[in-house]
Amino acid sequence: MWAMPRVIVNRILGHAQRCAPEECVGILSGHGRTIAGWHPLTNTLHDSQRFLADPGEQITLFKQLREQGAELVAIYHSHPVGSGQPSILDREENHYPNALHLIVALGTDGRLELNGFLLIDGRFQPQELSVTD
């Protein structure tokens, strides 16, 4: 199970809503399966079906995480239209197979959906998320 504070869930959902109709992207830091930090990044593609995190922002963030002794725990992005299931592109463009992949779906009849997946043997496997207060 992956643990994440409610305040970070709210920040992720807000980021997805502010970026719509483009996909948002960000990194979550912490240790093991516990998320403690939220780091929104710029989607340089400005696209509604793809994302590419700004490389300069990523380099700066990874340096900060190393200095703080934190690690990349998860990557999140949004699907402004459609479901919270990984797309073929999500699998093909996955560069962090050991990280949790969170997908925020906004096109779900007025409700927000947040799902987590790990890429195992080339397939995304659903993960259980625990939201803490």
C-alpha positions as CSV (number, residue, x, y, z in Angstrom):
1,M,0.0,0.0,0.0
2,W,1.1,3.5,-0.8
3,A,0.5,6.3,1.8
4,M,-0.1,9.9,0.8
5,P,-1.4,12.9,2.8
6,R,-4.8,14.3,1.8
7,V,-3.2,17.8,1.4
8,I,-1.0,16.4,-1.4
9,V,-3.9,14.6,-3.0
10,N,-5.8,18.0,-3.0
11,R,-2.7,19.7,-4.5
12,I,-2.5,17.1,-7.3
13,L,-6.2,17.4,-8.1
14,G,-6.0,21.2,-8.1
15,H,-2.9,21.1,-10.4
16,A,-4.8,18.9,-12.9
17,Q,-7.8,21.2,-12.9
18,R,-5.7,24.3,-13.4
19,C,-3.8,22.7,-16.3
20,A,-6.9,21.5,-18.1
21,P,-7.4,21.0,-21.0
22,E,-3.6,20.2,-21.1
23,E,-2.2,17.2,-19.2
24,C,-0.4,18.2,-16.0
25,V,2.7,16.4,-14.7
26,G,4.6,16.3,-11.4
27,I,6.8,14.3,-9.0
28,L,6.0,13.1,-5.5
29,S,8.9,12.6,-3.1
30,G,9.4,10.7,0.1
31,H,10.8,7.3,1.2
32,G,9.7,3.8,0.2
33,R,6.0,3.8,-0.3
34,T,5.3,6.9,1.7
35,I,4.7,10.2,-0.1
36,A,5.7,13.4,1.7
37,G,6.5,16.0,-1.0
38,W,4.6,17.5,-3.9
39,H,6.6,19.0,-6.9
40,P,4.5,20.2,-9.9
41,L,6.4,20.5,-13.1
42,T,5.7,22.2,-16.5
43,N,4.4,20.1,-19.3
44,T,6.6,21.4,-22.1
45,L,4.3,19.7,-24.8
46,H,1.2,21.7,-23.7
47,D,-0.8,18.8,-25.0
48,S,-4.1,17.3,-23.9
49,Q,-3.0,13.7,-24.5
50,R,0.8,13.7,-23.7
51,F,3.2,15.2,-21.3
52,L,7.0,15.9,-21.1
53,A,8.2,17.3,-17.8
54,D,10.5,20.3,-18.3
55,P,14.1,18.8,-18.2
56,G,15.6,21.8,-16.4
57,E,13.0,21.7,-13.7
58,Q,13.6,18.0,-13.3
59,I,17.3,18.3,-13.0
60,T,16.9,21.1,-10.3
61,L,14.4,19.0,-8.4
62,F,16.5,15.8,-8.5
63,K,19.4,17.8,-7.1
64,Q,17.3,19.2,-4.3
65,L,15.9,15.7,-3.5
66,R,19.4,14.3,-3.2
67,E,20.5,17.1,-0.9
68,Q,17.4,16.5,1.3
69,G,17.9,12.8,1.4
70,A,14.5,12.3,-0.2
71,E,13.7,10.0,-3.2
72,L,11.4,10.0,-6.2
73,V,8.4,7.9,-5.0
74,A,5.8,8.7,-7.7
75,I,5.1,10.5,-10.9
76,Y,1.6,11.9,-11.5
77,H,-0.1,13.2,-14.6
78,S,-3.6,13.9,-15.7
79,H,-6.0,12.7,-18.3
80,P,-8.1,15.8,-19.0
81,V,-10.5,13.7,-21.1
82,G,-11.3,10.0,-20.5
83,S,-10.5,7.5,-17.8
84,G,-7.8,7.2,-15.1
85,Q,-6.4,4.1,-16.8
86,P,-2.9,4.1,-18.3
87,S,-2.7,4.7,-22.0
88,I,-0.4,2.9,-24.5
89,L,1.7,6.1,-24.5
90,D,1.9,6.0,-20.7
91,R,3.5,2.5,-20.9
92,E,5.7,3.3,-23.9
93,E,7.1,6.5,-22.5
94,N,7.6,5.3,-18.9
95,H,11.1,6.2,-17.8
96,Y,10.8,5.4,-14.1
97,P,9.5,1.8,-13.8
98,N,10.1,1.6,-10.1
99,A,8.0,4.7,-9.3
100,L,4.3,4.7,-8.6
101,H,2.4,6.2,-11.5
102,L,-0.6,8.2,-10.5
103,I,-3.2,9.2,-13.1
104,V,-5.8,11.9,-12.4
105,A,-8.9,11.6,-14.6
106,L,-11.0,14.7,-15.1
107,G,-13.4,13.5,-17.8
108,T,-15.4,11.3,-15.5
109,D,-18.8,12.9,-15.4
110,G,-18.0,15.6,-12.9
111,R,-16.0,13.6,-10.4
112,L,-12.3,13.4,-10.0
113,E,-10.6,10.0,-10.2
114,L,-7.1,9.2,-8.9
115,N,-5.5,5.8,-9.6
116,G,-2.1,4.4,-9.0
117,F,-0.1,1.8,-11.0
118,L,3.3,0.1,-11.1
119,L,4.8,-1.2,-14.3
120,I,5.6,-4.8,-13.8
121,D,6.7,-7.1,-16.6
122,G,5.5,-4.5,-19.2
123,R,2.0,-4.2,-17.7
124,F,0.6,-1.6,-15.4
125,Q,-0.7,-3.2,-12.2
126,P,-3.2,-1.3,-10.0
127,Q,-1.9,-0.3,-6.6
128,E,-3.7,0.4,-3.4
129,L,-3.6,4.0,-2.2
130,S,-4.1,5.1,1.4
131,V,-4.9,8.8,2.0
132,T,-3.9,10.0,5.4
133,D,-4.9,13.1,7.3
